[in-house]
């Protein structure tokens, strides 16, 4: 408990010093984060592959390009986003200069998810830095290699007091949630989301929760089976199946056997995808309900 108090207390003291507020400082920190991603790209991709067996193109497009794109957009738009916004005057303010000035909240907690272990902590971190906040980052312990790398790299590039990283599992997260934050961002399942929201309620802390949803895929009997299978099964490629915006179950108006045969050839025929699916079946079945609707159609990768 004392360790978490010290981490959050140090971040709050750094925030109260005012050094995270100037626009120049925020952009400087964002540029440092950009440099980190560019210089440590190979290490980041290696950690993600060790955790999830994501292939290079998959990990690079989702995790690296996603972060670099967010950084580029934020640094380009931040001066206009942070500028005072004039508002319409009324009889009481007609002789005044009326505008809205955006203020940082304070200390923000970011809790990431296992399926996109890098981008889902980096993108909220980028937004929090851009807004002038201090941040405590808690990567998912399930993707332990990526979590360890994030904890190692961030202090090398960013302000150590303003931007802290906490690693560990449920006990560490539970202790962290006893502390008071000014905003909490969590990506994951609804069960943990309820715990996060209950902890935040004790301090009246606002939360942003990304808890998933249902994304049905409808396959008509008159469709091109090969195209439909290729499009539908892309959401079963590795941990992408846990992505909230991707199809997680299929309503099929055609022969299930024909669809299953196409899907099995497509998915098991690619070594990287086959290894990812096998790993998910073995290690992530408790966290991976979407795939259970289609995966039984495929059979094991070694079956004929």
VMD Tcl script that draws the C-alpha trace (Angstrom):
set ca {
  {0.00 0.00 0.00}
  {2.78 2.41 0.93}
  {4.52 1.84 -2.41}
  {1.37 2.77 -4.35}
  {0.86 5.82 -2.16}
  {4.40 6.92 -2.92}
  {4.01 6.43 -6.68}
  {0.71 8.31 -6.88}
  {1.92 10.93 -4.38}
  {5.04 11.58 -6.43}
  {2.96 11.97 -9.59}
  {0.57 14.36 -7.84}
  {3.41 16.45 -6.42}
  {4.96 16.66 -9.89}
  {1.62 17.72 -11.36}
  {1.12 20.39 -8.69}
  {4.54 21.81 -9.53}
  {2.96 22.96 -12.79}
  {5.61 21.65 -15.14}
  {3.22 19.46 -17.14}
  {1.00 22.43 -18.05}
  {3.04 24.42 -20.65}
  {2.22 23.43 -24.21}
  {5.92 23.27 -25.08}
  {6.53 20.68 -22.35}
  {3.64 18.49 -23.50}
  {4.87 18.49 -27.09}
  {8.41 17.76 -25.90}
  {7.17 14.69 -24.00}
  {5.12 13.53 -26.99}
  {8.17 13.84 -29.23}
  {10.15 11.79 -26.72}
  {7.45 9.11 -26.81}
  {7.56 9.15 -30.61}
  {11.33 8.70 -30.49}
  {10.92 5.77 -28.10}
  {8.54 3.94 -30.44}
  {10.79 4.55 -33.45}
  {14.04 3.61 -31.72}
  {12.66 0.58 -29.85}
  {10.36 -0.77 -32.55}
  {12.14 -4.13 -32.79}
  {12.09 -4.66 -29.03}
  {8.40 -3.77 -28.85}
  {7.47 -6.16 -31.67}
  {9.58 -8.92 -30.12}
  {7.81 -8.53 -26.76}
  {4.38 -8.60 -28.41}
  {5.33 -11.73 -30.37}
  {6.59 -13.41 -27.19}
  {3.29 -12.64 -25.45}
  {0.74 -13.24 -28.20}
  {2.65 -14.64 -31.20}
  {1.42 -11.73 -33.29}
  {3.05 -11.76 -36.70}
  {5.12 -8.78 -37.80}
  {2.58 -7.22 -40.16}
  {-0.24 -7.64 -37.65}
  {1.65 -6.25 -34.68}
  {3.23 -3.43 -36.69}
  {-0.03 -2.19 -38.21}
  {-2.03 -2.38 -34.98}
  {0.51 -1.54 -32.29}
  {3.25 0.56 -33.91}
  {1.43 2.45 -36.67}
  {-1.53 3.02 -34.36}
  {0.67 4.74 -31.78}
  {2.72 6.73 -34.31}
  {-0.46 7.89 -36.03}
  {-1.95 9.01 -32.72}
  {1.24 10.89 -31.86}
  {1.41 12.64 -35.24}
  {-2.22 13.74 -35.08}
  {-1.96 14.90 -31.47}
  {1.19 16.94 -32.00}
  {-0.28 18.55 -35.12}
  {-3.62 19.46 -33.53}
  {-2.60 20.14 -29.92}
  {-1.96 23.90 -30.31}
  {-5.51 24.41 -31.58}
  {-7.02 21.92 -29.13}
  {-5.37 23.63 -26.16}
  {-6.09 27.19 -27.29}
  {-8.81 29.17 -25.47}
  {-12.13 28.78 -27.30}
  {-14.23 31.94 -27.64}
  {-17.89 31.59 -26.68}
  {-20.98 33.54 -27.61}
  {-21.62 36.57 -25.40}
  {-24.86 37.55 -23.69}
  {-26.08 40.70 -21.94}
  {-24.01 39.91 -18.85}
  {-20.77 39.27 -20.73}
  {-21.08 41.51 -23.79}
  {-18.36 43.88 -22.50}
  {-16.05 41.01 -21.52}
  {-13.71 38.64 -23.30}
  {-15.54 35.32 -22.86}
  {-13.81 32.05 -23.64}
  {-13.35 28.49 -22.42}
  {-9.89 27.61 -21.14}
  {-9.15 23.88 -20.89}
  {-7.44 22.74 -17.68}
  {-5.74 19.37 -17.00}
  {-7.52 17.11 -14.52}
  {-4.54 16.00 -12.44}
  {-3.33 12.40 -12.06}
  {-4.78 9.88 -14.53}
  {-4.68 6.08 -14.19}
  {-4.47 4.00 -17.39}
  {-5.15 0.25 -17.09}
  {-4.37 -1.65 -20.29}
  {-5.58 -4.93 -21.79}
  {-3.74 -8.12 -22.79}
  {-4.91 -8.43 -26.41}
  {-3.37 -5.17 -27.64}
  {-0.82 -4.74 -24.86}
  {1.14 -1.79 -26.27}
  {-1.32 0.41 -28.13}
  {-4.01 0.22 -25.42}
  {-1.72 1.83 -22.86}
  {0.09 4.17 -25.25}
  {-2.92 5.84 -26.85}
  {-4.57 6.84 -23.53}
  {-1.13 7.93 -22.29}
  {-0.74 10.18 -25.34}
  {-4.08 11.84 -24.68}
  {-3.36 12.34 -20.99}
  {0.07 13.87 -21.69}
  {-1.41 16.15 -24.36}
  {-3.99 17.39 -21.85}
  {-1.26 18.26 -19.33}
  {-1.90 15.49 -16.80}
  {0.37 13.26 -14.77}
  {-0.18 9.56 -15.54}
  {0.19 6.20 -13.82}
  {0.27 3.36 -16.37}
  {-0.72 -0.21 -15.43}
  {-0.09 -2.63 -18.34}
  {-1.80 -6.03 -18.35}
  {0.12 -8.68 -16.46}
  {-1.12 -11.33 -18.92}
  {1.15 -9.87 -21.62}
  {4.08 -9.86 -19.22}
  {6.89 -9.27 -21.72}
  {5.25 -6.15 -23.11}
  {4.42 -4.91 -19.61}
  {8.02 -5.36 -18.52}
  {9.30 -3.54 -21.60}
  {6.92 -0.60 -21.08}
  {8.11 -0.31 -17.47}
  {11.71 -0.34 -18.66}
  {11.37 2.12 -21.56}
  {9.06 4.88 -20.34}
  {11.40 6.19 -17.60}
  {14.21 6.37 -20.18}
  {12.26 8.78 -22.39}
  {9.63 10.55 -20.26}
  {9.61 12.55 -17.04}
  {9.99 9.87 -14.33}
  {7.92 11.66 -11.70}
  {5.03 12.69 -13.93}
  {4.67 9.40 -15.81}
  {5.01 6.23 -13.73}
  {4.52 2.56 -14.59}
  {3.19 -0.07 -12.18}
  {3.54 -3.76 -13.07}
  {2.11 -6.83 -11.38}
  {-1.16 -8.70 -11.17}
  {-4.44 -8.47 -9.32}
  {-2.96 -7.53 -5.89}
  {-1.03 -4.59 -7.35}
  {-4.02 -3.37 -9.35}
  {-6.28 -3.70 -6.31}
  {-3.89 -1.62 -4.21}
  {-3.57 0.93 -6.97}
  {-7.34 1.36 -7.14}
  {-7.47 2.33 -3.45}
  {-5.63 5.53 -4.34}
  {-7.40 8.69 -5.46}
  {-7.09 9.58 -9.13}
  {-8.66 12.37 -11.13}
  {-9.63 10.10 -14.03}
  {-9.35 6.36 -14.68}
  {-9.26 4.70 -18.11}
  {-9.74 0.93 -18.27}
  {-9.96 -1.47 -21.21}
  {-11.08 -5.02 -20.50}
  {-14.04 -7.12 -19.43}
  {-17.20 -6.04 -17.62}
  {-16.43 -7.94 -14.41}
  {-13.23 -5.99 -13.79}
  {-14.91 -2.86 -15.14}
  {-17.40 -3.04 -12.26}
  {-14.53 -3.31 -9.77}
  {-12.82 -0.29 -11.32}
  {-16.01 1.75 -11.27}
  {-16.78 0.81 -7.65}
  {-13.28 1.84 -6.57}
  {-13.56 5.11 -8.49}
  {-16.95 5.87 -6.93}
  {-15.38 6.07 -3.46}
  {-13.48 9.17 -4.60}
  {-16.10 10.38 -7.14}
  {-13.48 9.82 -9.82}
  {-14.77 9.91 -13.42}
  {-14.00 6.84 -15.51}
  {-13.70 5.85 -19.16}
  {-14.45 2.14 -19.59}
  {-14.06 0.20 -22.84}
  {-15.76 -3.08 -22.00}
  {-16.41 -4.68 -25.37}
  {-19.66 -5.54 -27.09}
  {-21.28 -7.84 -29.61}
  {-20.33 -7.68 -33.29}
  {-22.41 -10.19 -35.26}
  {-21.39 -11.28 -38.76}
  {-24.22 -12.26 -41.14}
  {-23.38 -14.57 -44.06}
  {-26.16 -14.91 -46.66}
  {-26.74 -18.11 -48.63}
  {-26.20 -16.24 -51.93}
  {-22.81 -14.80 -50.98}
  {-19.40 -15.60 -52.41}
  {-18.32 -18.18 -49.83}
  {-14.58 -17.68 -50.30}
  {-14.83 -13.89 -49.90}
  {-17.20 -14.14 -46.92}
  {-14.97 -16.65 -45.17}
  {-11.85 -14.59 -45.78}
  {-13.55 -11.43 -44.47}
  {-15.21 -13.10 -41.49}
  {-12.24 -15.13 -40.37}
  {-9.85 -12.20 -40.34}
  {-11.34 -11.40 -36.94}
  {-10.14 -14.80 -35.71}
  {-6.54 -14.02 -36.65}
  {-4.65 -14.17 -33.37}
  {-5.82 -11.93 -30.54}
  {-7.76 -9.82 -33.05}
  {-10.72 -12.04 -32.18}
  {-10.89 -10.25 -28.83}
  {-11.12 -6.84 -30.52}
  {-14.45 -5.25 -29.66}
  {-15.09 -3.98 -33.19}
  {-14.53 -7.30 -34.95}
  {-17.01 -10.05 -35.68}
  {-17.35 -12.39 -32.72}
  {-20.07 -14.70 -33.98}
  {-21.58 -15.68 -37.32}
  {-25.17 -16.14 -38.45}
  {-24.77 -18.43 -41.45}
  {-27.48 -19.18 -44.02}
  {-25.27 -21.69 -45.85}
  {-23.95 -25.14 -45.11}
  {-21.92 -24.92 -41.93}
  {-19.63 -27.67 -43.16}
  {-18.69 -25.70 -46.27}
  {-17.94 -22.60 -44.23}
  {-15.94 -24.62 -41.72}
  {-13.85 -26.22 -44.45}
  {-13.01 -22.83 -45.96}
  {-12.26 -21.34 -42.54}
  {-10.03 -24.22 -41.51}
  {-7.98 -23.99 -44.69}
  {-7.65 -20.22 -44.31}
  {-6.73 -20.12 -40.63}
  {-4.77 -23.31 -40.05}
  {-3.02 -22.90 -43.39}
  {-1.03 -19.94 -42.06}
  {1.58 -20.99 -39.52}
  {1.48 -17.77 -37.50}
  {-2.33 -17.78 -37.30}
  {-2.41 -21.48 -36.40}
  {0.06 -20.96 -33.56}
  {-1.89 -17.96 -32.27}
  {-5.17 -19.86 -32.28}
  {-3.58 -22.87 -30.59}
  {-2.12 -20.61 -27.90}
  {-5.49 -18.95 -27.33}
  {-7.20 -22.32 -27.01}
  {-4.60 -23.47 -24.49}
  {-3.93 -20.33 -22.47}
  {-6.60 -17.70 -23.04}
  {-9.82 -19.70 -23.25}
  {-11.09 -18.04 -20.06}
  {-10.64 -14.61 -21.65}
  {-11.64 -15.57 -25.17}
  {-15.39 -16.31 -25.41}
  {-15.93 -14.83 -28.93}
  {-13.99 -17.55 -30.77}
  {-15.80 -20.47 -29.19}
  {-18.69 -20.11 -31.64}
  {-16.56 -20.67 -34.77}
  {-13.42 -22.42 -33.54}
  {-15.13 -25.80 -32.97}
  {-15.88 -25.87 -36.71}
  {-12.20 -25.79 -37.55}
  {-10.80 -28.77 -35.70}
  {-7.20 -28.89 -34.46}
  {-4.49 -27.70 -36.87}
  {-3.17 -31.22 -37.36}
  {-6.50 -32.80 -38.36}
  {-7.20 -33.66 -41.98}
}
mol new
graphics top color blue
foreach p $ca { graphics top sphere $p radius 0.5 }
foreach p [lrange $ca 0 end-1] q [lrange $ca 1 end] { graphics top cylinder $p $q radius 0.2 }
display resetview
